[in-house]
Amino acid sequence: MKRYLAHFLAIGLLSLPATGWSVEAQRRGLAESSYRYAPQLVEELKKLQDAALKSDYALRQVAWLCNNIGPRLSGSPQAEQAVSYVAEQMRALGLEVTLEKVMVPHWVRGEERAELTKFTGMAPGTTQKIVLTALGSSVATPPQGLVAPVVVVENFDQLQSLGESGVKGKIVVYNVRFDEALQDQGFGSDAYGQSVQYRSRGAIEAAKLGAVASLNRAAGSTAFRKPHTGSVSYQPGVNPIPAAALSAEDAELIAYLARQGEVTLRLVLTPQTLPDAVSHNVIADLRGSEHPEQVIIVSGHLDSWDLGTGALDDAAGVAVAMQTAQLCKQLGLKPKRTIRVIAYMNEENGLRGGRTYLDNHKDDLANHIAAVESDLGAGHPTGFSAHVTPAALAMVQPLSRILQSSGAGLVRQVAGSVGADISPLENGGVPGFAPIQDNRHYFKYHHTPADTFDKVDPRHLAENAAVMAVLAYAIASLPEPLPR
C-alpha cells in the first residue's frame, strides 16, 4: 500500500444517502429502490448465505496460504507457490483457469537495525536499540550503515519550517501519531489515511532538504513495539534516501530525548531491488449459463508483505472470492453471467496485477458488469459499499433485506474507488463493490509481523464470504446488467 488510499473507506453508519452524489440523484436512487427480485433468486441467495455461514472452506484456504505457504511478497518463491495453489484449487472446482502474466517488482529485505549512539544521560560505552523495519522499495544505507543526528517533526509544515539548514545531513523522524480514538469509533481507514502519507512521501520531502534518511512512526495502532512496513515513494530528480518505519514506542523515545539535546542514530539497512520478476494473476471463471461473455469479478490480492503471513491482508480476501465459486458449485447454482474469481498479484508494492488486468481487458470493459474486492481484513461485515450510479444502487438495494440476518444489511453508495486492484476498472466505468468491514482492530496488525492466521475470526470470515457470494450471484443473475 504504495497504499492506494481511495479504497480505504470507513464503516458507514447510514446506508443511504451517501456523499458524492447530488441530492436529486440520491432521491432518485431512493425512489427506485422498490426494485424487486424474483422469488427464485431470493431463495437462491438465502441458500448461498446460509451455506456460507456454515462453511469452513474460506478458513481452510486462509490457513493454507498463511501457514503452509507463508509470506508472499511479489517476486518471491512463496508468491508463485500461492499462484499455483489457488489455480489448482479453482481447477478442482471445475472452473476455467488462466494464469495472466504480470511483471512484478522484486524487492528483497535485508538486514535492518538501528541504535542510538548519543543522547542526554547515556551511560558511557553503551548504545540503545531502536526497533524499526525497512519500507518496501527503500534504497540501502552504505553496508556499514550511517550515523547522523536526528531531527523530529510532527508534520510536513514543521519540516518545511526547518529549511535546508535544519535538515541537511540529518535523519528525519516523523513522529505522527495514529489516531486510535478515531479508529476505535470505526474509522480506522481514515486514521490510516492521515498517517500513511508520512510513510509514502516522507523520504521525498526529507530528501529535498538534504536529509540522509527518513524514519516514520508506524502507520498503525500503538502496541507491543511493532513497526508497520509498507511502500515508500521516490520522485524523479530527488535523491532517494533510505526509509524505515519505527515502532510507535521508539518514535516516542526519540522525540523525548530530542527535546533534551542532540540525539544521533546509527542506521543499517541492506535491502536490494532486483530485476522485475515474472508472476501471475490467477483468473478462474465460473461460466454464465445465458451471458457467459458478461463478467462479474470477485477478488482479493494474493501477495503480502514479508513480516507476517498476510492473513488479514489479504489471504482473507482471496479466500472469500474463492468461496463464492465454491458455494455456487456446492449448491448447483448456475449464474446467468460469468463469475470471475481473481487473485491479483502485486497490490502491495506496485498494483501491477490490477493494471495488467485492465491493459489486457480494456477492449472488453463493456462486458465487465461489476467488480467486487475485499482488502480490508476479515472483521464483521456490516454490509457493502457501492461505487455505482443511483439506478444501479437501486438494483442491489434489495440485498439489504437478505443480509440483515447476519448483521450485514447496510448498502452504502460512495463516490470514489472501493478497492485498489479494481480501481483501474472503476476508473473505466465498471461498477465497484467492497464489503464494509469492522476495521477497529485491523490496523493493529496491518503490515506487521502479527498479521497471521490466528487473527482471523472464523465466524467473521464466513460472514464476509456470505456478503461477497450473495452480492456477486445477485448481480450475475439479474434480468439485466447494472447500468453505468
C-alpha positions in Angstrom: 0.0 0.0 0.0 2.2 2.3 -2.1 -1.2 2.2 -0.4 -3.9 3.5 -2.8 -5.9 5.5 -0.3 -9.0 5.7 -2.5 -10.0 2.2 -1.4 -9.9 2.9 2.3 -13.4 3.6 3.5 -14.8 4.0 7.0 -17.6 1.8 8.3 -20.8 3.6 7.3 -23.3 4.5 9.9 -26.1 5.0 7.3 -26.8 3.1 4.2 -28.4 6.0 2.2 -27.9 8.6 1.1 -24.1 8.9 0.7 -21.9 11.8 -0.1 -20.6 12.5 -3.5 -23.9 12.5 -5.4 -26.3 15.3 -5.9 -29.4 15.4 -3.7 -31.5 14.9 -6.8 -29.6 11.8 -7.7 -29.8 10.4 -4.2 -33.6 10.9 -4.1 -33.9 9.2 -7.5 -31.9 6.3 -6.2 -34.2 6.0 -3.1 -37.3 6.3 -5.3 -36.0 3.5 -7.5 -35.2 1.2 -4.5 -38.6 -0.5 -5.0 -36.7 -2.9 -7.4 -37.8 -6.4 -6.6 -36.0 -9.8 -7.2 -37.8 -12.9 -8.5 -38.8 -15.3 -5.7 -36.5 -18.0 -7.1 -33.5 -15.6 -7.0 -34.3 -14.6 -3.4 -34.5 -18.3 -2.4 -31.1 -19.0 -4.1 -29.5 -16.0 -2.4 -30.7 -17.2 1.0 -29.3 -20.6 0.3 -26.0 -19.1 -0.5 -25.9 -17.0 2.6 -26.8 -20.0 4.8 -24.3 -22.2 3.2 -21.5 -19.6 3.5 -22.2 -19.1 7.2 -21.9 -22.8 7.9 -18.8 -23.5 5.7 -15.2 -23.5 6.7 -13.9 -23.5 3.1 -12.6 -20.0 3.2 -11.0 -20.5 6.6 -9.1 -23.6 5.3 -7.9 -21.6 2.3 -6.5 -18.8 4.5 -4.8 -21.4 6.7 -3.0 -23.0 3.8 -1.9 -19.7 2.2 -0.6 -18.4 5.5 0.7 -21.4 7.4 1.7 -23.8 4.6 3.0 -21.2 2.1 3.8 -18.2 4.3 4.7 -14.6 3.4 4.0 -13.9 -0.3 5.9 -10.7 -1.3 5.9 -10.2 -5.0 8.8 -11.9 -6.8 9.3 -14.4 -4.0 9.1 -18.2 -4.4 6.2 -18.2 -1.9 4.2 -15.8 -4.1 4.5 -18.2 -7.1 3.7 -21.2 -4.8 0.5 -19.3 -3.9 -0.3 -18.8 -7.5 0.0 -22.5 -8.2 -2.1 -23.4 -5.2 -5.0 -21.1 -5.9 -5.0 -22.2 -9.6 -5.1 -25.8 -8.5 -8.0 -25.2 -6.1 -10.0 -23.5 -8.7 -9.4 -26.2 -11.3 -10.5 -28.8 -8.8 -13.9 -27.0 -8.7 -14.2 -27.2 -12.5 -13.5 -23.6 -13.2 -11.7 -22.4 -16.3 -8.4 -21.1 -15.1 -6.0 -18.7 -16.7 -2.6 -17.5 -15.4 -2.2 -13.9 -16.5 1.5 -13.0 -16.7 2.4 -9.9 -14.6 5.9 -8.5 -14.4 6.3 -7.5 -10.7 8.9 -5.6 -8.6 11.3 -7.8 -6.8 12.5 -6.1 -3.7 14.3 -8.1 -1.0 14.5 -7.1 2.6 18.0 -7.4 4.0 19.5 -6.5 7.4 17.7 -3.8 9.4 18.9 -2.4 12.6 19.3 0.9 14.4 20.7 2.1 17.7 21.0 5.5 19.4 24.7 6.4 19.8 24.3 9.7 21.5 21.7 11.2 23.8 21.4 13.0 27.1 22.1 10.8 30.1 23.6 8.0 28.1 25.8 5.6 30.0 29.4 5.6 28.7 30.2 2.9 26.3 26.6 1.9 25.6 24.0 2.3 22.9 20.2 1.9 22.9 18.5 -0.4 20.4 15.7 1.0 18.2 13.0 -1.2 16.7 12.3 -0.5 13.0 11.7 -2.1 9.7 12.7 -1.1 6.2 10.0 0.3 3.9 9.3 -1.5 0.7 11.4 -0.2 -2.3 13.7 1.6 0.2 17.3 2.0 -1.0 20.1 0.8 1.2 22.4 2.6 3.5 26.2 2.0 3.0 27.0 -1.5 4.0 28.5 -0.3 7.3 25.5 1.9 7.9 25.3 5.6 8.5 25.5 7.7 11.7 23.8 11.1 11.8 21.9 13.4 14.2 18.1 13.2 14.1 15.5 15.9 13.8 12.0 15.2 14.9 8.9 16.7 13.3 5.2 16.1 13.6 4.0 17.2 10.2 5.3 18.4 6.8 4.8 22.0 7.8 7.3 21.7 10.7 9.7 20.0 8.3 9.5 22.9 5.9 9.9 25.5 8.6 13.3 24.0 9.5 14.6 24.6 6.0 17.7 23.0 4.5 19.9 24.4 7.3 17.9 22.4 9.9 17.6 19.2 7.9 20.7 18.7 5.7 22.9 15.8 6.8 20.3 14.6 9.4 17.9 11.7 9.8 14.3 13.0 9.8 11.9 11.3 12.2 8.2 11.8 11.5 6.5 11.4 14.9 3.0 11.4 13.6 0.6 9.7 15.9 -2.0 7.2 14.6 -5.4 8.4 15.8 -6.6 5.5 17.8 -9.6 7.3 19.1 -10.8 7.7 15.5 -10.1 4.0 14.9 -12.0 2.9 18.0 -15.1 4.7 16.6 -14.9 2.5 13.5 -12.9 4.9 11.3 -9.6 3.1 11.2 -9.2 3.7 7.5 -9.5 7.5 8.0 -6.9 7.3 10.8 -4.6 5.4 8.5 -5.1 7.9 5.7 -3.9 10.7 8.0 -0.6 9.0 8.9 0.3 6.9 5.9 1.3 9.9 3.8 4.4 10.3 6.0 5.4 6.8 5.1 4.8 7.2 1.4 6.0 10.8 0.9 8.3 11.3 3.9 11.5 10.3 2.2 10.8 12.7 -0.8 10.1 15.7 1.4 13.1 15.0 3.7 15.5 14.4 0.8 14.5 17.7 -0.9 16.0 19.4 2.2 19.2 17.3 2.2 18.3 14.6 4.8 20.3 11.4 4.7 17.4 9.1 5.8 13.7 9.2 6.7 12.0 7.3 9.5 8.3 7.4 10.1 6.3 6.5 13.2 4.4 3.3 12.4 1.2 4.0 10.3 -0.9 1.9 12.6 -2.0 1.3 16.2 0.4 1.5 19.0 1.1 -1.9 20.7 3.9 -4.2 21.6 6.7 -2.3 19.8 5.5 -3.4 16.3 6.8 -1.5 13.3 4.4 -1.4 10.3 6.0 -1.7 6.9 4.6 -0.6 3.6 6.0 1.1 0.5 7.9 4.3 0.3 7.7 6.5 -2.8 10.6 8.2 -4.6 10.4 11.1 -7.1 12.5 11.5 -10.2 15.1 14.2 -9.7 15.0 13.9 -5.9 17.8 11.8 -4.3 16.4 8.6 -2.9 17.3 8.1 0.7 16.9 5.1 3.0 13.5 4.8 4.6 12.1 2.8 7.5 9.2 2.6 9.9 9.8 3.0 13.7 7.7 1.3 16.3 5.5 3.9 18.0 7.3 3.4 21.3 10.7 4.1 19.7 9.4 7.2 17.9 8.2 8.5 21.2 11.5 7.7 22.8 13.5 9.6 20.2 11.1 12.5 20.4 11.5 12.6 24.2 15.3 12.5 24.0 15.5 15.1 21.2 13.7 17.6 23.4 16.6 17.3 25.9 19.5 17.7 23.4 21.3 16.2 20.4 20.5 12.6 19.5 22.4 10.6 17.0 21.5 7.3 15.4 23.2 4.5 13.6 21.1 3.0 10.8 21.8 -0.1 8.8 19.5 -1.1 6.0 20.6 -3.5 3.3 17.6 -4.2 1.0 18.1 -4.9 -2.7 15.9 -4.1 -5.7 16.4 -7.0 -8.2 15.2 -7.1 -11.8 11.4 -7.4 -12.2 10.2 -11.0 -11.9 7.6 -12.9 -13.7 4.4 -13.6 -11.7 0.7 -14.1 -12.4 -2.8 -13.1 -11.6 -4.9 -16.2 -11.1 -8.2 -15.9 -13.1 -10.8 -18.5 -12.7 -14.2 -18.4 -14.5 -17.5 -20.0 -13.4 -19.1 -19.6 -16.8 -22.5 -18.0 -17.1 -25.4 -20.0 -18.4 -27.0 -17.3 -20.5 -24.5 -14.5 -21.0 -21.0 -16.0 -20.5 -19.4 -13.0 -22.1 -20.6 -10.8 -19.3 -18.3 -10.9 -16.2 -18.7 -10.2 -12.5 -15.4 -10.1 -10.7 -14.8 -11.3 -7.1 -11.3 -10.7 -5.9 -8.6 -10.1 -3.4 -4.8 -9.8 -3.7 -2.5 -12.8 -3.3 0.7 -11.0 -2.5 1.5 -9.9 1.1 4.3 -8.2 3.0 7.0 -10.4 4.3 7.0 -9.6 8.0 3.9 -11.7 8.8 1.9 -14.2 6.7 -0.7 -11.8 5.2 -3.8 -13.4 6.8 -5.9 -10.2 7.0 -4.1 -8.5 4.2 -5.2 -10.3 2.1 -5.4 -14.0 2.2 -8.9 -13.5 3.7 -10.0 -11.5 0.6 -8.7 -14.2 -1.8 -10.4 -16.9 0.2 -13.8 -15.4 0.2 -13.6 -14.8 -3.5 -12.7 -18.4 -4.0 -15.6 -19.5 -1.8 -18.0 -17.6 -4.0 -17.4 -20.0 -6.8 -17.1 -23.0 -4.4 -20.6 -22.3 -2.9 -22.2 -22.0 -6.4 -20.7 -25.3 -7.3 -21.7 -26.9 -3.9 -25.3 -25.7 -4.3 -25.6 -26.4 -8.0 -26.3 -22.8 -8.8 -25.8 -21.5 -12.3 -25.5 -17.7 -12.6 -26.6 -16.2 -15.9 -23.4 -14.3 -16.2 -19.8 -15.4 -15.6 -18.5 -15.1 -12.1 -14.7 -14.5 -12.4 -12.5 -15.2 -9.4 -9.3 -13.1 -9.5 -6.4 -13.4 -7.1 -4.4 -10.3 -8.0 -0.6 -10.2 -7.7 1.4 -7.2 -6.5 -1.2 -5.0 -4.8 1.2 -4.1 -2.0 4.1 -2.6 -3.8 3.1 -1.7 -7.3 -0.5 -2.6 -8.3 0.9 -4.3 -11.3 -1.8 -7.0 -11.2 -4.7 -4.7 -11.3 -3.1 -2.5 -14.0 -2.1 -5.5 -16.2 -5.6 -6.9 -16.0 -7.0 -3.6 -17.3 -4.4 -3.4 -20.1 -5.3 -6.9 -21.2 -9.1 -6.4 -21.0 -9.6 -2.7 -21.8 -11.3 -3.6 -25.1 -13.8 -5.7 -23.2 -14.8 -3.3 -20.4 -18.3 -3.1 -21.6 -18.8 -6.7 -20.7 -17.4 -6.2 -17.2 -20.7 -5.8 -15.3 -19.2 -5.3 -11.8 -16.1 -5.8 -9.8 -16.0 -6.8 -6.1 -12.9 -6.7 -4.0 -12.2 -7.5 -0.3 -9.0 -5.9 1.0 -9.7 -4.5 4.5 -9.3 -7.6 6.6 -11.8 -10.1 7.9 -13.7 -8.2 10.5 -17.5 -8.5 10.9 -19.1 -7.0 7.7 -21.9 -4.5 8.2 -22.9 -4.5 4.5 -21.2 -3.3 1.4 -20.0 -0.1 -0.3 -21.1 0.5 -3.9 -19.3 2.8 -6.3 -22.3 3.0 -8.7 -24.9 5.2 -10.1 -28.2 5.7 -8.2 -30.0 3.4 -10.8 -27.5 0.6 -10.2 -27.7 1.2 -6.4 -31.5 0.6 -6.6 -30.9 -2.8 -8.2 -28.7 -4.1 -5.4 -30.6 -2.4 -2.6 -32.9 -5.5 -2.1 -29.8 -7.4 -0.9 -30.1 -5.4 2.4 -33.1 -7.4 3.4 -31.4 -10.7 2.9 -28.0 -9.8 4.5 -29.7 -8.2 7.6 -29.9 -11.6 9.2 -26.2 -11.8 9.6 -25.8 -8.1 10.5 -24.7 -7.0 7.0 -27.7 -5.0 5.8 -26.0 -1.7 5.0 -25.8 -0.7 1.4 -23.6 2.4 1.1 -23.2 4.4 -2.0 -19.7 6.1 -2.4 -18.3 8.5 -4.9 -14.7 7.1 -5.1 -13.0 3.8 -5.7 -13.7 1.0 -3.2 -10.6 -1.2 -4.0 -7.0 -0.8 -5.1 -6.9 -3.6 -7.6 -10.3 -2.9 -9.1 -9.7 0.9 -9.2 -8.4 0.8 -12.8 -11.6 -0.9 -13.8 -13.7 1.5 -11.7 -11.9 4.4 -13.4 -13.1 2.9 -16.7 -16.7 2.9 -15.6 -17.1 -0.6 -14.1 -19.4 -0.6 -11.0 -17.3 -1.4 -7.9 -18.2 -3.1 -4.6 -16.5 -3.9 -1.4 -17.6 -5.3 2.0 -17.9 -2.8 4.8 -15.7 -4.4 7.4 -15.2 -3.6 11.0 -11.7 -2.2 11.0 -11.3 -1.2 14.6 -8.6 -3.8 15.1 -7.3 -4.2 11.5 -4.6 -1.6 11.8 -3.1 -3.2 14.9 -1.9 -6.0 12.6 -1.8 -4.4 9.1 1.7 -4.7 7.6 3.3 -6.1 10.8 4.7 -9.5 11.9 1.4 -10.0 13.7 -0.7 -10.4 10.6 -1.0 -14.1 11.0 -3.7 -16.8 10.7 -4.7 -16.7 14.4 -6.1 -13.2 13.9 -8.8 -14.5 11.6 -12.2 -14.9 13.4 -13.9 -17.9 11.7 -17.4 -16.5 12.1 -16.5 -13.1 10.7 -14.7 -14.7 7.8 -17.8 -16.7 7.0 -19.9 -13.6 7.2 -17.6 -11.9 4.7 -17.9 -14.9 2.4 -21.7 -14.6 2.6 -21.7 -10.9 1.6 -19.4 -11.5 -1.4 -21.3 -14.6 -2.6 -24.7 -13.1 -2.3 -23.7 -9.8 -3.9 -21.9 -11.4 -6.8 -24.5 -14.1 -7.5 -27.3 -11.5 -7.4 -25.6 -9.2 -9.9 -24.8 -12.2 -12.1 -28.4 -13.4 -12.1 -30.4 -10.2 -12.5 -32.5 -9.9 -15.7 -30.4 -7.0 -17.0 -26.9 -5.8 -16.2 -26.2 -3.0 -13.8 -26.3 0.4 -15.6 -23.3 2.7 -15.5 
